[in-house]
Amino acid sequence: MEKEAAPTDGARRLRKPGWRDARLVVGVLLVLASVAGVVALVAALDRTVPMYVARDDISLGERVDASRLSVVDVRLDAAARNYLSAQADLDAGAQANTLIRAGELVPLRALGVPDASRRKPVTIELERSLPQAVAVGSRVDVWAGERDRSSNSYGQPALLLPAAEVSALRPLDSGFGGTGGTVLEVLVEDAQLAELLNALANEASITVVHNPGGAP
C-alpha cells in the first residue's frame, strides 16, 4: 500500500487558512483596531455640549434667568468656556451687562450683578469705524470738540469721559443697505452725564479713543 504523498510547498500556500493561523488573527485585530479608531474619531468630531441662548433680546440691566433662555446643543470645543453652559447654575441676581440678541449664545462676560455705580447707557453715533480692539467690555476715552457755528469749525477737543466702558457696539446704518461709521453705547455715571449730553445736543465733534489701560 502506497503512502500518501506529502503536500508540496505550493499546495501549502493555497490551503485555506484556519482560525489558528497567526496571520489571520493579526489581520482581524488590525481591522478591529481600524474600525475602533474611525468610530472614536467620528464621535470626537460630533461632540456637542448644551449651551444657553437668549429667547428674545435681553437689554442692558435686565435680569437673566431660565425663563429668558433656551438650550441648544453646539460644538464649540475650547471656546465653550467663554459662554454660559446649560449645565451651570445661574446666579440668582444675574443681569445683562450689555445687549444680548435673540438666538445668540450668552457670553459669560455679558453677565454680572446690578451696577452699584448706577451708570446709564448713552448712545454715540460716530462717522467712522473704531479699531478692532474696541469691543463690548472695552474701555474708551471720549473726547469732544465744541462746535463754533459762526465759523462752522470745531474747537480743541477736551476729554469728557476717561475710561468709559463699552456696553454695546454695532455698525451705523447709512441707508440704502450700506453701513458707515459706528454706533457706540457707553456706560456713564450721573456726574458725567450732563456734559456728555450737552456735547451731543450741540453737535460737538466726538472722538473715541481705545484705552486698553483703563480701570476695569
Secondary structure, 3 states (H helix, E strand, C coil): CCCCCCCCHHHHHHCCCCCCCHHHHHHHHHHHHHHHHHHHHHHHHCCCEEEEEECCCECCCCECCHHHEEEEEECCHHHHHHECECCCCCCCCCEECCCECCCCECEHHHEECCCCCCCEEEEEEECCCCCCCCCCCCEEEEEEECEECCCCEECCCEEEEEEEEEEEEEEEEEECCEEEEEEEEEEECHHHHHHHHHHHHCCCEEEEEECCCCCC
